[in-house]
Amino acid sequence: MHIVILTNKPNKVIYNWATNVEENALNQAKLLAEQPFTFRHIALMPDCHLGAVAPIGTVWSTKGVVIPSAVGVDISCGMCAMKTSLKVSDLTEAKKEELLHSLERSIPVGFQHNDERRQAELLQKYGDKIEYLFEKNKNVFNAQTQIFKDLKSDVVSQVGSLGGGNHFLEIQYDQDDNIWAMLHSGSRNIGLKICDTFDDIAGELNKKFYSQVDDKIHFLPTNSIEGKEYLIYMNFAVDFAFLNRQTMMRYVEKDISFAFKYMQVDFEPTINISHNFASLENHFGEQVIVHRKGATLARKDTIGIIPGSCGTSSYITLGKGNPDSYNSSSHGSGRVCGRKDFNRKYNTPEKMKEIEDSLKGVVHTKFGKEHSFKKNKETGLLDVSEAPQAYKPIDEILANQSDLVSVLTRLTPIINMKG
């Protein structure tokens, strides 16, 4: 259940489902709630933590404006999950290692894009789906704001790639020992470019017209050319992210089928849901733009996915359609602190042992080196920022939103491939 947090504006409040929200994240939320175009209240999900402009785990509804930074740079980042006919007993230790190595070869991670060979393969296998993506979103070519010289080339070079940060691919098992595959990824550099471009445009327009809104919050009126074009590009990124995840899942199917070529493996339809997007919706009798930044749609009977960390459980959920959360739920378990701070705290022999002990039973990608983008070099520390200890307890997150979702399936990781 949520608590109500007051702001400096008597008619603007925060509904909060999180415990122990950082003071700087709460200050971010209060600033958002107090804006003149904010509708009713801000909703903070149980995994809320500090973000850029808006906390991760925020649902922000507005009247007449869209805020690119409240959607974020990884537009339509989201989850896929797929149940297979395999049982956990089918995956021996040797088979787990074999499958992890196959997945690492099949799917580009981090900053990697598709090489020429893989691009040709993707066009041959999924060219019709790529063409449909452009046919459905043909308005991107009519937009005045042309931010891609060759959009199709960008799509082909990035589709089917996982990315970095908190993106991952896991093989898991449920309470009945059924094997599942799950992945977390989004719109890659395409979403980043869209967000950064339109955030800059919004900032310049806000200055030009002497906006009294806080200068960290760049907004676009939805009836303006720029606002309409942002929504066109954003919806393109939503569809691209969906295709990106679906494409990776087909490679997962291929690798699993090859690893178990001596038996018939069946795959159920993929569950696919995103958590960084804005949409026009009706709430409390009014049409509003709902920004879900690190929050998942949880309308009544909507199937959702709430992941834990690489060493903890993830959940398939069913939405309850709670109006106070704008039909939303958390998108994960939420970080306990920033990546740099965590790496500095946990790069000791004792802490590394704690991490490895918590990953017992999970075959996982080896931790790489931390990279400083400001200095463009490695720091000398291991990048353990996605270790289980970097995240809040997922069971606590689920307990805090029992009025938002119910649990259908609990999934436990046995293979984890990090971006």
HELIX and SHEET records of a PDB file:
HELIX    1   1 GLU A   23  ALA A   33  1                                  11    
HELIX    2   2 PRO A   68  VAL A   71  1                                   4    
HELIX    3   3 VAL A   88  ASP A   90  5                                   3    
HELIX    4   4 GLU A   93  SER A  106  1                                  14    
HELIX    5   5 GLU A  116  LYS A  136  1                                  21    
HELIX    6   6 LYS A  138  ASN A  142  5                                   5    
HELIX    7   7 LEU A  151  GLN A  158  1                                   8    
HELIX    8   8 ARG A  188  LYS A  208  1                                  21    
HELIX    9   9 ILE A  225  ALA A  259  1                                  35    
HELIX   10  10 PRO A  323  SER A  325  5                                   3    
HELIX   11  11 ARG A  339  TYR A  346  1                                   8    
HELIX   12  12 PRO A  349  SER A  358  1                                  10    
HELIX   13  13 PRO A  388  ALA A  390  5                                   3    
HELIX   14  14 ILE A  394  ALA A  399  1                                   6    
SHEET    1   A 6 ILE A   3  LEU A   6  0                                        
SHEET    2   A 6 VAL A  13  ASN A  16 -1                                        
SHEET    3   A 6 THR A  38  HIS A  49  1                                        
SHEET    4   A 6 ILE A  56  THR A  62 -1                                        
SHEET    5   A 6 GLU A 286  LYS A 293 -1                                        
SHEET    6   A 6 ASN A 276  HIS A 283 -1                                        
SHEET    1   B 2 VAL A  65  VAL A  66  0                                        
SHEET    2   B 2 LEU A 220  PRO A 221 -1                                        
SHEET    1   C 7 ILE A 271  SER A 274  0                                        
SHEET    2   C 7 GLY A  78  LYS A  87 -1                                        
SHEET    3   C 7 ASN A 178  SER A 185 -1                                        
SHEET    4   C 7 PHE A 168  TYR A 173 -1                                        
SHEET    5   C 7 VAL A 405  LYS A 418 -1                                        
SHEET    6   C 7 SER A 314  GLY A 319 -1                                        
SHEET    7   C 7 ILE A 303  ILE A 306 -1                                        
SHEET    1   D 6 ILE A 271  SER A 274  0                                        
SHEET    2   D 6 GLY A  78  LYS A  87 -1                                        
SHEET    3   D 6 ASN A 178  SER A 185 -1                                        
SHEET    4   D 6 PHE A 168  TYR A 173 -1                                        
SHEET    5   D 6 VAL A 405  LYS A 418 -1                                        
SHEET    6   D 6 VAL A 363  HIS A 364  1                                        
SHEET    1   E 2 ALA A 295  LEU A 297  0                                        
SHEET    2   E 2 SER A 328  SER A 330 -1                                        
SHEET    1   F 2 LYS A 369  SER A 372  0                                        
SHEET    2   F 2 LYS A 377  LEU A 382 -1                                        
END                                                                             
